Amino acid sequence: MRSLAFDLGAESGRAILGTLERGRLELQEIHRFPNRPVWVQGNFYWDILELWREIKEGLRLALRQEPELKSLGIDTWGVDFGLLDQAGKLLGNPFHYRDPQNQLGYELALQQVGKEKIWRQTGIQCLPFNSLYQLKTLLVKESAALAAARKLLFMPDLLTYFFTGKEVSEYTVASTSSLLSHSGKTWAGELLAELGIPERILAAVVEPGTILGQLLPDVQAELGGGENVLVIAPAEHDTASAVVSVPAQSQDFAYLSCGTWSLLGVETASPSLSLEAAAGGLTNEGGAGNKIRLLKNIMGLWLLQQSRRRWLLEGENHSYAELTQLASQAPAFASLIDPDAAEFLNPASMPEAIQEFCRQSGQKVPQSKGEICRTILESLALKYRWTMDKLREITGMQLNVLHIVGGGINNELLCQFAANACGVKVAAGPVEATAIGNLMVQAIALGEVRDISKAREIVAASFPPAIYTPQEQGLWEHQYQRFLSLIK
């Protein structure tokens, strides 16, 4: 099998060519490109046409190297979407989930129907950037685009539509929207009607692994080939794809997809809709193989990324490796934060926001870059512990191993801190988890791999994880009790 995975994240996208032979998967990065959202008159947008241009370039390069390419699949983040008019044309650039206007729809929706009703119908945590609240904002603002819309397509569905002309909503990405019923098969019609959101614009839901068809003739003509390439909807939500690639040997494990966001959860057979799960900030997102991803969204390495960005603006250029080294040299547990505090969502200066949190909570205020970075990493690890405890409480699972996948495994200090804080073995890898999961679902769709269990065996054989064991557990337990006082 030779297939192409497009993996788009908040900062960049890449095209990864996967070759599956004799039970081993090999990867080759074909193309990498920046993802540069744009501020315009107070609103934050994704530059969808630039992303489309780069994706076509990635496919062109892949076809040059591998003319017999079998398939491609696209995964992205969740919740964001484009709107199509009656002729199937895009009605403007999609809004970014960090656009400040989303707060308006969030507050109005909660006033109108309440958090509990939304939770009971969707099983999704109430977060201001979810699609439900984005649509409520557009409705209240009498958006001309929404009024003219015939169809809504989530970001990966929109890009596959550009390739194929097929209008569908893949299950895993649709499940993050707060528009889908917790059953996963139908839209939450009663909720949408109560909020005035038109269900007619939502596309039919398809399962991960659905073969959507071949490239449109105009795309083939532009690329000069690709007539035999099949477009497949993988697990289109990036975390769902990442979870497919977790090289687990049993069912009783927790996973952490570690990048801009930290998504920590477990796989379950059905959604957990208790009020205890809702109060813990858990959410029931769709997974491949008829699984539910019961997880918590944790702010993640966004805190480190935005701190680095601020220091870059001030003329100080440090790599992530350098910042991690500075953190390792800073005093332990000098100050802690709640990584999910609202003030960290999109501050003008992340270092100043962290310092202010510590000041307001009566702690030592970190001053140096190393102190700030250590505060971030220790606090993230402790939030992982808090989430693991909550998952055990809700599910009754033992969770004796934490699989960390994604780019965050390059931060070895964070991996060790996670083992220390959670008191369990950490298995770190693979780093290209999302692209690998994307490719594995394509392989299952093509009949090259039997199922997800077999896919995980292939991943484990192809990319053996690094192992971290807990250290200094008494010290970390003491700091965890201190950390609990900071959780809002």
N, C-alpha and C positions, 0 to 999 in steps of 0.2 A: 504494500500500500504506500502511495505517495500522495499526501494531502497537505493542504495549506490552512493554517489557523491564523486568523486576524484577531489579535488581542488588543483592545483599546482600553487604556486606563486614563485617569484624570490628567496625567502629565504627558503621556506619550502613547504611541501605538507601534505595533510591530507585526510583521508577517513572518511566521515560523513555518518552515517546511518540515514535515514529519515523514520519516521513512520507517515503516514497520516490516521487519524481516526476521524470521527465525526466532520469534518471541522477544525481540528487542526493538525498542523505539529509539531512533536517532533524530536529533533536532539540528536544524540549521537556520540561523536568522538570515532572512533574505532582505529585509528592509525594515528600517526603524525611522520613525518620524515624530516630531513634537505634536502635542495636542494643545493648541493655544486658544483658550476661550477669550472672549472679547467683551470689554465694557463699552456700552453705547448709551449715553444719556440716562445713566442711572440703572440700566439693566445689564445683566450678565448672560451672554449667549455662547453656545457652542458654534464653532465655525464648521458647519456640517459639510459644506462643499469642498473645503480644503481637506477635510478628512477623507471624503470620497475620492478626491484626486490622488491622495497618497495611497489609498487602498488599491486603486487601479494600477498605480505604479508598482506596488508590491506584487500584484498578480502578474503584471507584465514581466517583471524580473523573474518570478517563479516559473512562468511558462518558457522563458528563454532557457532556463537551466533544466527544466523538467517538462518537455512538451507533452508527455503523457500523464500529466497531473490528473488525478481522479476526482478530487473534490475540494471544496473550500467551505469554511464556516467562520462566522463572526461572533465574537462575544464582546460585551461592553459592561459598563456600570448599569445600574437600574434606574428606574423612575422617570427619566427624561424622555421626551417624545417629540415627534414632528407631526404636523397636521397637513393633510392633503385636501385639495379642493375637488370639485366635481369632475375635473379633467384628470385627476391624479397628479397634479403638480403641487410641489411643496409650498406651503404658505408661510414663508419666512424661516429664519434660523431658530432652532429649538432653544428654549431657555435652559440655563444652567441650574442645577439643583441648589446651588448656593446663591441664586438670585434673591435679593432681600424682599422682593414683593411676595414671595411664597408665604411669609408670615401672616399676611392679611387673610388669605384663604384658609389657612390653618386655624386661626382664631375664630373665624366665622363658622367654619364647619363644626368645631367643637362646641360652640355656643348653640348651634342649631340641633345637633343630634347627640353630642356627648361622646367622650372617649370610649365608654363601655360598649355602646352600640356598634361603633366602628370596629372595635376589637372582636365582638361576638360574631360579626358578619364576615370579617376578613381574616382575623387572626394575625393582623399585622400591627406592629408597634406604631403608635401615632408620632410621626416625625414631620416637621414642617415642610420638608422637601418632597414628600411622597406625591405621586401623580395626582391623587385625589385632591390635595390642597392646591396644587398648581392649577388644576382645572377649575376649582372653586374660585381662585383668584381671577382667572381669565373671565369667568362667568360674571363675577361681580363688577369687573372693569369693563364689561360689555365689549370684549375683544372681537374685533371684526374678523380676525382669523378663525376664532372658535365658531362664530356665527356662520362662516362660509365653509367650515370643515365638513367633508364627507367621511373621512377616515383618520383615525389616530394610530400611529405606528411608533412603538418604542424604538430607541436608538438602533439596536442591532437589527430589528425588523425593518426599519427604514432603509438601512444600508443594503440588506438583502433584497428589498423591494427595488432599489436602484439596479441591482444585478438581474433580477428575474421578473419584476412586475407583479409578484405574488404579494397580496396583502394579508398577512397573518400576524398573530401575537403568540410567540413561543412561550410556553408555560412558565419556565423559571424566571424569565424577566418580567412577565406579566404579573407574577405573584408578588413582586416587590411594590406594586403600585398603590395598594389599598383600594383598588377597583375590582379585584377578583374575589369571588367567594372563597372561603376557606376550604371548600370542597375541591377547588382547583380546576373545575371543569366549566364553570359558568361565571359570568360577571355578577357582581353583587347588585342586582337590579333594584331591589327595594331601597337600598342605601343611596344609590345613584339618583333614583327618582326623588327621594326626599330632599336631596341636596341640589336638584335641578340640573344634574349633569346628564347629557344625552347619551344613553347607552348605544344608540344607533351608530355612533362613530367608532365603536370598538370592534376590532377585527376578530375573526374566529380564532380560538385558542388551539394550538397544535403542540404535540409532545416533542421533547428534545429527541433529536435523531430523525426528524421528519425530512425527507428529501423533497426540496421545493422545486427542483427542475434545473434546466440549463441556463446559461447566460443568454441574455437578450441579444438579438442580432446586432444591434447598434454597439453593444459592449464588445462583442466578438470582432466587429469591424474595426473598432478603435484600437483594440489590442493586437489585432492581426492573428487571432487564434483563440483557443479555449473552447472550441465547439463541443468537446467531450467532457468538459468540467461540470460536475454536478454541484449545485449549491445546496448545502445541508444546514438546517437549523440545529446547531449543537445545543448544549445547555448554554443558552445565550447570556445569562447573567454570569458575570465573571467569577463570582464566588461559587456558583453552582458548578461551573466547569472546574474550578480549583478543587472542589470537594471530590469530584470524580477521580482526581489523580492522587488522592491521599493513599499512600501505600500501606493501608491498615491490614493487619492479619486477623482481626476479630471485629465483632460488631460493637463492642463496648469501648468506644474511644471518643475523645473530643478532638475537634480540629480547630485550627486557627489560621485563617487566610490573612496573612500579615503584609500589609502594604500601606497605602495612604489611609485606608481604614483597616481596623482589626475586626474581623468577623469571627467570633468564637462560638462554636455550637456543637450540636450532635445531630445524627441522623435518627429520625423516628418514622414509624409507619403511619402515624396520623397526627394532626395538629394538636397542640396543647392549648386549650382555650380557657384555662382557669384564670381567675382574677389574680392569683398569686403569680402566674407567668406574666401577666400584663404588668403587674406592679414591679416585677423585676426587670422590665424593659426588654423582655424577650419577644421574638417575632417568629412567625411560622412562614418561611419562604419555601417555594417549590424546589425540589431537587430532581435529578435524573433517576431513573429506575423506580419511579413511583414512591419516592421518599420525600419526607418533609425535612427541611433544614431548620431545626429549632435553634435559634442563635441570638446573640446580642451584637448590635453594632457598637463598636468602641472607637473612639476618635482616631486612634492609631498613630502611624508615623507622620500624619498630617502635622502634628505638633512640632516634630523635628524638621519637616520639610519647610514649614512656614517660618520657623526660627532661622533656618539657613537662608531663606529668601530675604528676610529682613536684614540679616548681616551682609548679604550680597549688596543690597541697596545702600548700605552704609560703607561699601567699598572693601569688605573683608570676605575673601573667597576661601571657604574651607570645604573640603570634600566631606561626605558623610563618614568616611573612614576616619578622617582627622577629628571630626566632632565626637565620634564614639571613643576614640583614644583619649580625648580630653575628659570625657565623662568617666572613663575608667580610672582616671587619676584624681577625680574630685572626691571630696568626703562623702561617705555613704549616708543616706537618709537625712541629710541636712534639712530638706524640705520636701513635701509631697503635695500633689494636686489631685483633684478628680478629673481625669482626662476628658470626661464627658460633660463637664460644666459648660453651660450655654455660652459663656464668654470666650470659649476657645473655638467656636464654630467658624468664624471668619473675622478675627480681629485685625485692626490696622497693623499692629505689631504683636506678634505672638510672644516674644520674650517679655515685653512689658505686661501683657495679659497674665503671663505666668507669675511674674513678680508681684502684680497686684493681688492675685489670688492668695499668694503666700502672705502678703502683708495683711489682707483682710482676715485671714484665718489665724493670725497671731504667730506665724512661723518666721524662721530666719528667711530673709529675702535673698534668693540666689543672685549673684552678681556676675560671675564669670560665665563664659560660654560653657565650660565644662560643668559647672554647677547646674546651669539651666538644663543641659542635655541629660545629666544624671537624674535630675528631678523628673524629667519626662520618662526616661526608661524605667526607673524604679516604680513610678506611679502606674505606668502601663502594665508592668508585671503584676502588681498588686490588684489592678482591676481585672486582670485575667483570673487571678485566684478568686476574687469575688464572684465572677461570672461562673466559674467552674462549680463553686459551692451552690450557686442558684440552680444550675442545671441538674446537679445531683439531687437537690431537694425536690425539683419538679418532676424529674423522670425516674428517680430511684436507681439510676445507673451508677456504677462504681467509678468509671473514668480513671483508670490507672495509667493511661498514657495520653499525652497531648501531642498530636501531629501538627507541626507548624509548616506551612507551605507558602510559597510566594517569595517576592523580593526581600521581605523582612528577614529571611533566614541568613542573609549576608551580614546582618548585625548580630555577631556571635555573643556580644555582651547581653543583648536583649534576650536571646535564646537561653542563656545561662540564668539570667534573672527570672525568666518565666519558670524554669525548672525549680529554682529556689523558692519562689513565691508559692507555686502551686503544689509543691511537694510530690511531684510525679516525674517519671521519665519523659523527656521531650525528644521526639524524633523529628529532626528538621530536614525537610526536603520533600519534593523537588522545588527548585527555585522557579522554574518555568511552569508552575503548577497549572495556571489557567490555560495556557496554550496546550499543555499536555492533555488536560481534561477535554478540551475542545476537540483535539485530534482523536482521542479515544472514543468519544461519542460518534464522530464521523466513521471511525473504524467499525463500530457496532452497527451503524446504519448500513454500511456497505457489506456487512456479513463477514468482515475480516476478524472480528473479535466476538466471542460468544455473548458476554454480558459485562456488567461493571465489576463483578468479582474477579473475572479473568483479566479485565483491564488493569485492576490494581496489582495483580500479580506481575503483569508486564512492567508496570511502573516501578515496583519494588526491585525487580531484576535489573532494570535499565538505569535507575537513579537511586542507589542505596542511600538512605538518610544518615545524617550525622546524629549522634546520640549525646544528650546532656543529662546528667543525673543531679538530683538536688544536693545543695550544699548549704551550710549555715542555716539550717531550718529553724533553730531556736530564735535566732536574730530576726529572720524574716517573719516568723509568727508574731513576735513582739511588735514589729513595725506594721503588720497587717491590722492589729487591733487599733493602732493609732490611725491608720488609713481609714478605717470604718467611720471614724468621727467626722471625716471630710466628705463622705458621700451624701449628696443632697437628696 
